[in-house]
């Protein structure tokens, strides 16, 4: 299987480690590419995009 088929970028890097979190807005479990901190809200991709575009 090539890097493209397995989701890799083809640049020889290992897959990014993902961390489980709960979205502060919709309360759904999601994964983020950084270690969540208790003092900062975490948003799933959909809620993050919605907030970034100004929709609430």
PDB file of N, CA, C and O in Angstrom:
ATOM      1  N   UNK A   1       0.856  -1.186   0.000  1.00  0.00           N
ATOM      2  CA  UNK A   1       0.000   0.000   0.000  1.00  0.00           C
ATOM      3  C   UNK A   1       0.895   1.240   0.000  1.00  0.00           C
ATOM      4  O   UNK A   1       1.847   1.319   0.777  1.00  0.00           O
ATOM      5  N   UNK A   2       0.594   2.198  -0.861  1.00  0.00           N
ATOM      6  CA  UNK A   2       1.388   3.417  -0.934  1.00  0.00           C
ATOM      7  C   UNK A   2       0.992   4.389   0.172  1.00  0.00           C
ATOM      8  O   UNK A   2      -0.035   4.207   0.826  1.00  0.00           O
ATOM      9  N   UNK A   3       1.811   5.428   0.382  1.00  0.00           N
ATOM     10  CA  UNK A   3       1.505   6.439   1.394  1.00  0.00           C
ATOM     11  C   UNK A   3       0.177   7.133   1.104  1.00  0.00           C
ATOM     12  O   UNK A   3      -0.575   7.456   2.024  1.00  0.00           O
ATOM     13  N   UNK A   4      -0.107   7.361  -0.177  1.00  0.00           N
ATOM     14  CA  UNK A   4      -1.361   8.043  -0.521  1.00  0.00           C
ATOM     15  C   UNK A   4      -2.566   7.200  -0.125  1.00  0.00           C
ATOM     16  O   UNK A   4      -3.554   7.733   0.379  1.00  0.00           O
ATOM     17  N   UNK A   5      -2.497   5.897  -0.348  1.00  0.00           N
ATOM     18  CA  UNK A   5      -3.609   5.018  -0.010  1.00  0.00           C
ATOM     19  C   UNK A   5      -3.791   4.903   1.492  1.00  0.00           C
ATOM     20  O   UNK A   5      -4.918   4.748   1.965  1.00  0.00           O
ATOM     21  N   UNK A   6      -2.698   4.976   2.258  1.00  0.00           N
ATOM     22  CA  UNK A   6      -2.799   4.830   3.704  1.00  0.00           C
ATOM     23  C   UNK A   6      -3.054   6.158   4.407  1.00  0.00           C
ATOM     24  O   UNK A   6      -3.126   6.197   5.636  1.00  0.00           O
ATOM     25  N   UNK A   7      -3.191   7.240   3.658  1.00  0.00           N
ATOM     26  CA  UNK A   7      -3.500   8.537   4.253  1.00  0.00           C
ATOM     27  C   UNK A   7      -2.280   9.364   4.571  1.00  0.00           C
ATOM     28  O   UNK A   7      -2.406  10.465   5.106  1.00  0.00           O
ATOM     29  N   UNK A   8      -1.084   8.857   4.251  1.00  0.00           N
ATOM     30  CA  UNK A   8       0.143   9.604   4.507  1.00  0.00           C
ATOM     31  C   UNK A   8       0.375  10.653   3.448  1.00  0.00           C
ATOM     32  O   UNK A   8      -0.289  10.664   2.411  1.00  0.00           O
ATOM     33  N   UNK A   9       1.322  11.535   3.713  1.00  0.00           N
ATOM     34  CA  UNK A   9       1.602  12.613   2.766  1.00  0.00           C
ATOM     35  C   UNK A   9       2.653  12.207   1.741  1.00  0.00           C
ATOM     36  O   UNK A   9       2.873  12.933   0.771  1.00  0.00           O
ATOM     37  N   UNK A  10       3.312  11.054   1.936  1.00  0.00           N
ATOM     38  CA  UNK A  10       4.328  10.623   1.003  1.00  0.00           C
ATOM     39  C   UNK A  10       5.675  11.259   1.268  1.00  0.00           C
ATOM     40  O   UNK A  10       6.596  11.108   0.466  1.00  0.00           O
ATOM     41  N   UNK A  11       5.809  11.972   2.384  1.00  0.00           N
ATOM     42  CA  UNK A  11       7.051  12.679   2.684  1.00  0.00           C
ATOM     43  C   UNK A  11       7.897  11.959   3.729  1.00  0.00           C
ATOM     44  O   UNK A  11       8.859  12.529   4.243  1.00  0.00           O
ATOM     45  N   UNK A  12       7.546  10.707   4.049  1.00  0.00           N
ATOM     46  CA  UNK A  12       8.344   9.907   4.952  1.00  0.00           C
ATOM     47  C   UNK A  12       8.129  10.173   6.432  1.00  0.00           C
ATOM     48  O   UNK A  12       8.873   9.647   7.260  1.00  0.00           O
ATOM     49  N   UNK A  13       7.130  10.976   6.788  1.00  0.00           N
ATOM     50  CA  UNK A  13       6.855  11.257   8.195  1.00  0.00           C
ATOM     51  C   UNK A  13       5.858  10.243   8.740  1.00  0.00           C
ATOM     52  O   UNK A  13       5.007   9.730   8.014  1.00  0.00           O
ATOM     53  N   UNK A  14       5.982   9.967  10.035  1.00  0.00           N
ATOM     54  CA  UNK A  14       5.033   9.079  10.702  1.00  0.00           C
ATOM     55  C   UNK A  14       3.680   9.780  10.802  1.00  0.00           C
ATOM     56  O   UNK A  14       3.625  11.010  10.826  1.00  0.00           O
ATOM     57  N   UNK A  15       2.589   9.014  10.861  1.00  0.00           N
ATOM     58  CA  UNK A  15       1.264   9.644  11.039  1.00  0.00           C
ATOM     59  C   UNK A  15       1.226  10.468  12.321  1.00  0.00           C
ATOM     60  O   UNK A  15       1.845  10.105  13.322  1.00  0.00           O
ATOM     61  N   UNK A  16       0.507  11.558  12.282  1.00  0.00           N
ATOM     62  CA  UNK A  16       0.400  12.446  13.434  1.00  0.00           C
ATOM     63  C   UNK A  16      -0.389  11.776  14.554  1.00  0.00           C
ATOM     64  O   UNK A  16      -1.426  11.161  14.308  1.00  0.00           O
ATOM     65  N   UNK A  17       0.106  11.897  15.784  1.00  0.00           N
ATOM     66  CA  UNK A  17      -0.611  11.326  16.923  1.00  0.00           C
ATOM     67  C   UNK A  17      -1.853  12.167  17.194  1.00  0.00           C
ATOM     68  O   UNK A  17      -1.793  13.396  17.224  1.00  0.00           O
ATOM     69  N   UNK A  18      -2.976  11.488  17.391  1.00  0.00           N
ATOM     70  CA  UNK A  18      -4.242  12.170  17.644  1.00  0.00           C
ATOM     71  C   UNK A  18      -4.681  11.897  19.075  1.00  0.00           C
ATOM     72  O   UNK A  18      -4.410  10.831  19.626  1.00  0.00           O
ATOM     73  N   UNK A  19      -5.365  12.876  19.673  1.00  0.00           N
ATOM     74  CA  UNK A  19      -5.820  12.776  21.059  1.00  0.00           C
ATOM     75  C   UNK A  19      -7.336  12.898  21.101  1.00  0.00           C
ATOM     76  O   UNK A  19      -7.922  13.713  20.389  1.00  0.00           O
ATOM     77  N   UNK A  20      -7.960  12.090  21.931  1.00  0.00           N
ATOM     78  CA  UNK A  20      -9.419  12.139  22.090  1.00  0.00           C
ATOM     79  C   UNK A  20      -9.792  13.349  22.943  1.00  0.00           C
ATOM     80  O   UNK A  20      -9.109  13.683  23.911  1.00  0.00           O
ATOM     81  N   UNK A  21     -10.883  13.992  22.561  1.00  0.00           N
ATOM     82  CA  UNK A  21     -11.383  15.161  23.284  1.00  0.00           C
ATOM     83  C   UNK A  21     -12.896  15.207  23.111  1.00  0.00           C
ATOM     84  O   UNK A  21     -13.461  14.468  22.305  1.00  0.00           O
ATOM     85  N   UNK A  22     -13.546  16.081  23.874  1.00  0.00           N
ATOM     86  CA  UNK A  22     -14.988  16.296  23.746  1.00  0.00           C
ATOM     87  C   UNK A  22     -15.184  17.752  23.334  1.00  0.00           C
ATOM     88  O   UNK A  22     -14.654  18.665  23.966  1.00  0.00           O
ATOM     89  N   UNK A  23     -15.947  17.953  22.274  1.00  0.00           N
ATOM     90  CA  UNK A  23     -16.207  19.295  21.752  1.00  0.00           C
ATOM     91  C   UNK A  23     -16.944  20.137  22.796  1.00  0.00           C
ATOM     92  O   UNK A  23     -17.937  19.692  23.371  1.00  0.00           O
ATOM     93  N   UNK A  24     -16.456  21.346  23.033  1.00  0.00           N
ATOM     94  CA  UNK A  24     -17.052  22.242  24.025  1.00  0.00           C
ATOM     95  C   UNK A  24     -18.425  22.746  23.580  1.00  0.00           C
ATOM     96  O   UNK A  24     -19.213  23.196  24.412  1.00  0.00           O
ATOM     97  N   UNK A  25     -18.719  22.677  22.285  1.00  0.00           N
ATOM     98  CA  UNK A  25     -19.992  23.198  21.793  1.00  0.00           C
ATOM     99  C   UNK A  25     -21.052  22.109  21.623  1.00  0.00           C
ATOM    100  O   UNK A  25     -22.140  22.219  22.189  1.00  0.00           O
ATOM    101  N   UNK A  26     -20.749  21.051  20.848  1.00  0.00           N
ATOM    102  CA  UNK A  26     -21.764  20.028  20.571  1.00  0.00           C
ATOM    103  C   UNK A  26     -21.640  18.803  21.467  1.00  0.00           C
ATOM    104  O   UNK A  26     -22.489  17.913  21.419  1.00  0.00           O
ATOM    105  N   UNK A  27     -20.595  18.747  22.283  1.00  0.00           N
ATOM    106  CA  UNK A  27     -20.366  17.668  23.254  1.00  0.00           C
ATOM    107  C   UNK A  27     -20.095  16.301  22.621  1.00  0.00           C
ATOM    108  O   UNK A  27     -20.162  15.282  23.308  1.00  0.00           O
ATOM    109  N   UNK A  28     -19.791  16.268  21.318  1.00  0.00           N
ATOM    110  CA  UNK A  28     -19.449  15.023  20.647  1.00  0.00           C
ATOM    111  C   UNK A  28     -17.971  14.710  20.869  1.00  0.00           C
ATOM    112  O   UNK A  28     -17.149  15.621  20.973  1.00  0.00           O
ATOM    113  N   UNK A  29     -17.634  13.419  20.939  1.00  0.00           N
ATOM    114  CA  UNK A  29     -16.237  13.029  21.051  1.00  0.00           C
ATOM    115  C   UNK A  29     -15.572  13.267  19.700  1.00  0.00           C
ATOM    116  O   UNK A  29     -16.159  12.998  18.652  1.00  0.00           O
ATOM    117  N   UNK A  30     -14.351  13.771  19.735  1.00  0.00           N
ATOM    118  CA  UNK A  30     -13.604  14.030  18.511  1.00  0.00           C
ATOM    119  C   UNK A  30     -12.133  13.750  18.769  1.00  0.00           C
ATOM    120  O   UNK A  30     -11.748  13.419  19.891  1.00  0.00           O
ATOM    121  N   UNK A  31     -11.315  13.881  17.743  1.00  0.00           N
ATOM    122  CA  UNK A  31      -9.876  13.720  17.885  1.00  0.00           C
ATOM    123  C   UNK A  31      -9.195  14.972  17.384  1.00  0.00           C
ATOM    124  O   UNK A  31      -9.602  15.557  16.381  1.00  0.00           O
ATOM    125  N   UNK A  32      -8.147  15.381  18.093  1.00  0.00           N
ATOM    126  CA  UNK A  32      -7.392  16.570  17.727  1.00  0.00           C
ATOM    127  C   UNK A  32      -5.910  16.217  17.644  1.00  0.00           C
ATOM    128  O   UNK A  32      -5.466  15.292  18.325  1.00  0.00           O
ATOM    129  N   UNK A  33      -5.134  16.931  16.826  1.00  0.00           N
ATOM    130  CA  UNK A  33      -3.717  16.601  16.646  1.00  0.00           C
ATOM    131  C   UNK A  33      -2.796  17.224  17.699  1.00  0.00           C
ATOM    132  O   UNK A  33      -1.600  17.382  17.456  1.00  0.00           O
ATOM    133  N   UNK A  34      -3.339  17.574  18.854  1.00  0.00           N
ATOM    134  CA  UNK A  34      -2.539  18.147  19.939  1.00  0.00           C
ATOM    135  C   UNK A  34      -3.122  17.669  21.260  1.00  0.00           C
ATOM    136  O   UNK A  34      -4.283  17.264  21.322  1.00  0.00           O
ATOM    137  N   UNK A  35      -2.323  17.717  22.306  1.00  0.00           N
ATOM    138  CA  UNK A  35      -2.787  17.273  23.615  1.00  0.00           C
ATOM    139  C   UNK A  35      -3.677  18.358  24.219  1.00  0.00           C
ATOM    140  O   UNK A  35      -3.205  19.467  24.470  1.00  0.00           O
ATOM    141  N   UNK A  36      -4.960  18.057  24.456  1.00  0.00           N
ATOM    142  CA  UNK A  36      -5.878  19.059  25.012  1.00  0.00           C
ATOM    143  C   UNK A  36      -5.465  19.509  26.414  1.00  0.00           C
ATOM    144  O   UNK A  36      -4.934  18.728  27.203  1.00  0.00           O
ATOM    145  N   UNK A  37      -5.721  20.784  26.704  1.00  0.00           N
ATOM    146  CA  UNK A  37      -5.475  21.337  28.032  1.00  0.00           C
ATOM    147  C   UNK A  37      -6.826  21.635  28.666  1.00  0.00           C
ATOM    148  O   UNK A  37      -7.768  22.025  27.976  1.00  0.00           O
ATOM    149  N   UNK A  38      -6.920  21.453  29.971  1.00  0.00           N
ATOM    150  CA  UNK A  38      -8.181  21.658  30.672  1.00  0.00           C
ATOM    151  C   UNK A  38      -8.657  23.104  30.650  1.00  0.00           C
ATOM    152  O   UNK A  38      -9.854  23.356  30.789  1.00  0.00           O
ATOM    153  N   UNK A  39      -7.748  24.055  30.480  1.00  0.00           N
ATOM    154  CA  UNK A  39      -8.136  25.466  30.552  1.00  0.00           C
ATOM    155  C   UNK A  39      -8.537  26.058  29.195  1.00  0.00           C
ATOM    156  O   UNK A  39      -8.850  27.246  29.115  1.00  0.00           O
ATOM    157  N   UNK A  40      -8.532  25.246  28.125  1.00  0.00           N
ATOM    158  CA  UNK A  40      -8.903  25.748  26.803  1.00  0.00           C
ATOM    159  C   UNK A  40     -10.007  24.889  26.208  1.00  0.00           C
ATOM    160  O   UNK A  40      -9.929  23.663  26.283  1.00  0.00           O
ATOM    161  N   UNK A  41     -11.032  25.494  25.621  1.00  0.00           N
ATOM    162  CA  UNK A  41     -12.103  24.703  24.996  1.00  0.00           C
ATOM    163  C   UNK A  41     -11.598  24.018  23.728  1.00  0.00           C
ATOM    164  O   UNK A  41     -10.757  24.564  23.015  1.00  0.00           O
ATOM    165  N   UNK A  42     -12.102  22.846  23.457  1.00  0.00           N
ATOM    166  CA  UNK A  42     -11.769  22.086  22.258  1.00  0.00           C
ATOM    167  C   UNK A  42     -13.032  22.005  21.416  1.00  0.00           C
ATOM    168  O   UNK A  42     -14.123  21.785  21.942  1.00  0.00           O
ATOM    169  N   UNK A  43     -12.882  22.182  20.107  1.00  0.00           N
ATOM    170  CA  UNK A  43     -14.023  22.106  19.197  1.00  0.00           C
ATOM    171  C   UNK A  43     -13.762  21.050  18.139  1.00  0.00           C
ATOM    172  O   UNK A  43     -12.636  20.912  17.661  1.00  0.00           O
ATOM    173  N   UNK A  44     -14.804  20.295  17.767  1.00  0.00           N
ATOM    174  CA  UNK A  44     -14.690  19.343  16.672  1.00  0.00           C
ATOM    175  C   UNK A  44     -14.506  20.147  15.377  1.00  0.00           C
ATOM    176  O   UNK A  44     -14.652  21.370  15.368  1.00  0.00           O
ATOM    177  N   UNK A  45     -14.189  19.455  14.310  1.00  0.00           N
ATOM    178  CA  UNK A  45     -13.920  20.135  13.050  1.00  0.00           C
ATOM    179  C   UNK A  45     -15.118  20.972  12.576  1.00  0.00           C
ATOM    180  O   UNK A  45     -14.951  22.100  12.111  1.00  0.00           O
ATOM    181  N   UNK A  46     -16.323  20.408  12.700  1.00  0.00           N
ATOM    182  CA  UNK A  46     -17.524  21.114  12.245  1.00  0.00           C
ATOM    183  C   UNK A  46     -17.770  22.384  13.062  1.00  0.00           C
ATOM    184  O   UNK A  46     -18.039  23.444  12.497  1.00  0.00           O
ATOM    185  N   UNK A  47     -17.676  22.278  14.397  1.00  0.00           N
ATOM    186  CA  UNK A  47     -17.917  23.446  15.252  1.00  0.00           C
ATOM    187  C   UNK A  47     -16.805  24.481  15.105  1.00  0.00           C
ATOM    188  O   UNK A  47     -17.064  25.684  15.149  1.00  0.00           O
ATOM    189  N   UNK A  48     -15.563  24.015  14.929  1.00  0.00           N
ATOM    190  CA  UNK A  48     -14.447  24.939  14.751  1.00  0.00           C
ATOM    191  C   UNK A  48     -14.643  25.751  13.473  1.00  0.00           C
ATOM    192  O   UNK A  48     -14.463  26.969  13.460  1.00  0.00           O
ATOM    193  N   UNK A  49     -15.018  25.049  12.395  1.00  0.00           N
ATOM    194  CA  UNK A  49     -15.254  25.726  11.112  1.00  0.00           C
ATOM    195  C   UNK A  49     -16.394  26.716  11.221  1.00  0.00           C
ATOM    196  O   UNK A  49     -16.310  27.824  10.692  1.00  0.00           O
ATOM    197  N   UNK A  50     -17.473  26.322  11.912  1.00  0.00           N
ATOM    198  CA  UNK A  50     -18.634  27.194  12.085  1.00  0.00           C
ATOM    199  C   UNK A  50     -18.248  28.455  12.864  1.00  0.00           C
ATOM    200  O   UNK A  50     -18.646  29.561  12.499  1.00  0.00           O
ATOM    201  N   UNK A  51     -17.470  28.281  13.940  1.00  0.00           N
ATOM    202  CA  UNK A  51     -17.039  29.422  14.763  1.00  0.00           C
ATOM    203  C   UNK A  51     -16.092  30.334  13.968  1.00  0.00           C
ATOM    204  O   UNK A  51     -16.177  31.560  14.048  1.00  0.00           O
ATOM    205  N   UNK A  52     -15.203  29.720  13.212  1.00  0.00           N
ATOM    206  CA  UNK A  52     -14.212  30.477  12.440  1.00  0.00           C
ATOM    207  C   UNK A  52     -14.894  31.336  11.368  1.00  0.00           C
ATOM    208  O   UNK A  52     -14.450  32.447  11.078  1.00  0.00           O
ATOM    209  N   UNK A  53     -15.982  30.807  10.782  1.00  0.00           N
ATOM    210  CA  UNK A  53     -16.676  31.547   9.728  1.00  0.00           C
ATOM    211  C   UNK A  53     -17.689  32.542  10.294  1.00  0.00           C
ATOM    212  O   UNK A  53     -18.367  33.237   9.537  1.00  0.00           O
ATOM    213  N   UNK A  54     -17.793  32.609  11.609  1.00  0.00           N
ATOM    214  CA  UNK A  54     -18.673  33.597  12.233  1.00  0.00           C
ATOM    215  C   UNK A  54     -20.063  33.119  12.552  1.00  0.00           C
ATOM    216  O   UNK A  54     -20.851  33.863  13.135  1.00  0.00           O
ATOM    217  N   UNK A  55     -20.391  31.881  12.181  1.00  0.00           N
ATOM    218  CA  UNK A  55     -21.728  31.366  12.485  1.00  0.00           C
ATOM    219  C   UNK A  55     -21.818  30.862  13.906  1.00  0.00           C
ATOM    220  O   UNK A  55     -20.866  30.269  14.414  1.00  0.00           O
ATOM    221  N   UNK A  56     -22.964  31.091  14.569  1.00  0.00           N
ATOM    222  CA  UNK A  56     -23.148  30.597  15.941  1.00  0.00           C
ATOM    223  C   UNK A  56     -24.536  30.131  16.119  1.00  0.00           C
ATOM    224  O   UNK A  56     -24.901  29.677  17.204  1.00  0.00           O
TER     225      UNK A  56
END
